[in-house]
């Protein structure tokens, strides 16, 4: 939701983005520092999965899944 963020235990989870009504995974939760309540303003780090080298790695690790 608006002002939300990743929090402890979220690592490896998906980061979604909706463009023109179509949602897709664009990242994976990596790490961060929650200074308050895992909300807006806390630091969060993500791996961007739309990078060609990351897609190649994922396809090799999980063949047949069909990453785009």
Protein Blocks (a to p, Z undefined) as FASTA:
>chain_A
ZZiacdehigoiacdddeehiacdfbdcfbdcdfknopahiacddddfkbfklmmmmmmm
mghklpZZ
